[in-house]
Each structure stands twice: as C-alpha cells, then as structure tokens.
Amino acid sequence: MVPVPPEEYSRLRWRCRRGMRELDELLARYLADEYREAPAPDREAFERILELQDPEIFGYLLGGIIPEEGSLRHVVDRIRRVAD
C-alpha cells in the first residue's frame, strides 16, 4: 500500500463534508476506517464518488441504487458495510 500523505488525507476529509449529515458520517467513516488500507483502484473509485452530486451519492449509499460500474459498486458496498 502506498501511504496517504497527511495533506491528501485532509483534502479528502474536507471533501467528505457534503452538507447532509448521513452522507458526511458514512463517507468520513469509510475514509477513517478503510481508505488508508484500500488498494489503489478502490481509492480512485472513492475519489470519483466524492466528485458526484449529493443526490447521486445519497441514492447509492442510502437509497438502494446500485452503481453500474463495478469499481464504484465495490466501494459503495464497502462504505455500506463500514456503516453497519
């Protein structure tokens, strides 16, 4: 695993702040619990999730919508598991 530089981690933590408490908590928990140990493709998928609009992220994480793209689907599943 490639270590996450502190400035990169801080940037990602800031991007996890979405304005919806539920999303904030889910994304921040994944970042804290899983991101550092995640393989590069999962890290990239997580960053792509952070680029989505809040309603789309909400649909994936809390609304039962399943992403079509496999890498996003995998990370969404991991985020949901961390939440349990």
Backbone as numpy.savetxt, mean C-alpha at the origin, in Angstrom:
# Nx Ny Nz CAx CAy CAz Cx Cy Cz
17.18 -8.20 0.18 16.36 -7.01 0.18 17.23 -5.75 0.18
16.80 -4.82 -0.57 17.47 -3.52 -0.60 16.87 -2.68 0.52
17.71 -2.15 1.42 17.16 -1.34 2.51 16.47 -0.08 1.97
15.51 0.39 2.73 14.76 1.59 2.36 15.44 2.78 3.04
15.96 3.72 2.26 16.57 4.90 2.87 15.53 5.66 3.71
15.95 6.25 4.82 15.00 6.95 5.70 14.19 8.02 4.98
14.81 8.76 4.07 14.06 9.82 3.36 13.00 9.22 2.44
13.28 8.07 1.86 12.29 7.38 1.02 11.13 6.88 1.87
11.44 6.30 3.01 10.40 5.82 3.92 9.51 6.97 4.39
10.11 8.10 4.72 9.34 9.27 5.14 8.43 9.77 4.03
8.94 9.76 2.82 8.14 10.19 1.66 6.94 9.26 1.49
7.17 7.97 1.60 6.08 7.01 1.46 5.07 7.15 2.60
5.56 7.36 3.81 4.64 7.54 4.94 3.75 8.75 4.71
4.31 9.81 4.16 3.53 11.00 3.86 2.48 10.69 2.78
2.86 9.91 1.78 1.93 9.56 0.70 0.82 8.63 1.17
1.01 7.94 2.28 -0.04 7.08 2.85 -1.15 7.90 3.49
-0.92 9.16 3.74 -1.93 10.03 4.33 -2.89 10.45 3.23
-4.08 9.88 3.26 -5.02 10.05 2.17 -6.19 10.96 2.50
-6.43 11.25 3.76 -7.59 12.07 4.11 -8.79 11.22 4.49
-8.70 9.92 4.33 -9.73 8.99 4.82 -9.04 8.14 5.87
-9.51 8.23 7.08 -8.83 7.55 8.18 -8.62 6.06 7.91
-9.63 5.41 7.35 -9.52 3.98 7.08 -8.37 3.68 6.13
-8.26 4.48 5.08 -7.16 4.28 4.12 -5.82 4.61 4.76
-5.78 5.70 5.49 -4.54 6.10 6.17 -4.01 4.94 7.02
-4.90 4.34 7.81 -4.48 3.28 8.72 -4.02 2.03 7.97
-4.77 1.63 6.96 -4.40 0.43 6.20 -3.06 0.60 5.49
-2.91 1.72 4.81 -1.68 1.95 4.05 -0.48 2.11 4.98
-0.65 2.87 6.04 0.46 3.08 6.98 0.86 1.77 7.67
-0.12 0.93 7.99 0.19 -0.34 8.64 0.98 -1.25 7.70
0.58 -1.29 6.42 1.34 -2.10 5.46 2.76 -1.56 5.35
2.89 -0.25 5.24 4.22 0.36 5.13 5.08 -0.02 6.33
4.53 0.08 7.52 5.30 -0.19 8.74 5.61 -1.68 8.91
4.65 -2.54 8.56 4.79 -3.96 8.87 5.37 -4.81 7.74
5.18 -4.40 6.50 5.51 -5.27 5.37 6.49 -4.68 4.36
6.42 -3.38 4.15 7.12 -2.77 3.02 8.62 -3.02 3.02
9.26 -2.87 4.16 10.73 -2.99 4.22 11.20 -4.38 3.82
10.41 -5.41 4.10 10.80 -6.78 3.77 10.23 -7.25 2.43
9.42 -6.44 1.81 8.76 -6.83 0.56 9.77 -6.88 -0.59
9.55 -7.80 -1.53 10.41 -7.83 -2.72 10.14 -6.60 -3.59
11.08 -6.29 -4.45 11.00 -5.08 -5.29 9.69 -4.98 -6.06
9.17 -6.05 -6.68 7.90 -5.90 -7.41 6.74 -5.49 -6.49
6.73 -5.98 -5.26 5.68 -5.58 -4.32 5.84 -4.12 -3.91
7.06 -3.70 -3.71 7.30 -2.28 -3.38 6.81 -1.39 -4.52
7.14 -1.77 -5.75 6.71 -0.98 -6.90 5.19 -0.95 -7.01
4.54 -2.08 -6.77 3.08 -2.14 -6.83 2.46 -1.26 -5.74
3.03 -1.29 -4.54 2.53 -0.44 -3.46 2.64 1.03 -3.84
3.75 1.42 -4.41 3.91 2.81 -4.83 2.92 3.18 -5.92
2.61 2.24 -6.80 1.59 2.49 -7.84 0.20 2.63 -7.22
-0.06 1.85 -6.18 -1.33 1.99 -5.47 -1.44 3.39 -4.88
-0.35 3.89 -4.32 -0.37 5.23 -3.73 -0.61 6.32 -4.77
-0.39 6.04 -6.04 -0.63 7.01 -7.11 -2.10 7.06 -7.52
-2.90 6.08 -7.10 -4.31 6.02 -7.47 -5.11 7.05 -6.68
-6.30 7.34 -7.19 -7.22 8.23 -6.50 -7.84 7.50 -5.31
-8.21 8.24 -4.28 -8.76 7.65 -3.07 -9.95 6.71 -3.32
-10.92 7.09 -4.16 -12.05 6.17 -4.37 -11.63 4.82 -4.95
-10.62 4.82 -5.79 -10.14 3.57 -6.36 -9.42 2.72 -5.29
-8.59 3.37 -4.49 -7.91 2.66 -3.40 -8.95 2.12 -2.42
-9.93 2.93 -2.08 -10.98 2.50 -1.18 -11.69 1.26 -1.73
-12.01 1.28 -3.01 -12.66 0.14 -3.63 -11.83 -1.13 -3.53
-10.54 -0.99 -3.74 -9.65 -2.16 -3.66 -9.50 -2.67 -2.23
-9.33 -1.77 -1.28 -9.01 -2.19 0.08 -10.23 -2.49 0.93
-11.32 -1.77 0.69 -12.49 -1.90 1.57 -13.77 -2.23 0.82
-13.77 -2.06 -0.49 -15.00 -2.23 -1.25 -15.13 -3.55 -1.96
-14.14 -4.41 -1.81 -14.24 -5.72 -2.43 -13.90 -5.77 -3.91
-13.43 -4.67 -4.47 -13.04 -4.66 -5.87 -11.66 -5.31 -5.98
-11.50 -6.17 -6.96 -10.24 -6.89 -7.15 -9.51 -6.28 -8.34
-8.27 -5.81 -8.13 -7.51 -5.26 -9.26 -7.28 -6.33 -10.33
-7.34 -5.92 -11.57 -7.09 -6.85 -12.67 -5.62 -7.25 -12.74
-4.75 -6.30 -12.49 -3.31 -6.55 -12.59 -2.83 -7.39 -11.41
-2.13 -8.46 -11.72 -1.69 -9.41 -10.70 -0.83 -8.82 -9.61
0.11 -7.94 -9.96 1.00 -7.39 -8.93 0.22 -6.49 -7.96
-0.72 -5.72 -8.48 -1.55 -4.89 -7.60 -2.45 -5.78 -6.74
-3.02 -6.81 -7.35 -3.89 -7.72 -6.62 -3.15 -8.36 -5.45
-1.90 -8.76 -5.69 -1.10 -9.38 -4.63 -0.88 -8.41 -3.46
-0.51 -7.20 -3.76 -0.25 -6.22 -2.68 -1.55 -5.83 -1.98
-2.63 -5.69 -2.72 -3.93 -5.41 -2.09 -4.27 -6.53 -1.11
-4.06 -7.77 -1.52 -4.30 -8.90 -0.61 -3.42 -8.81 0.63
-2.16 -8.44 0.46 -1.25 -8.31 1.61 -1.73 -7.19 2.55
-2.15 -6.07 1.98 -2.64 -4.95 2.80 -3.87 -5.38 3.58
-4.77 -6.09 2.93 -5.98 -6.58 3.62 -5.60 -7.54 4.75
-4.61 -8.41 4.52 -4.19 -9.35 5.56 -3.56 -8.65 6.75
-2.77 -7.63 6.48 -2.14 -6.88 7.57 -3.22 -6.21 8.43
-4.34 -5.86 7.80 -5.42 -5.19 8.52 -6.16 -6.13 9.47
-6.11 -7.41 9.21 -6.86 -8.37 10.05 -6.20 -8.64 11.36
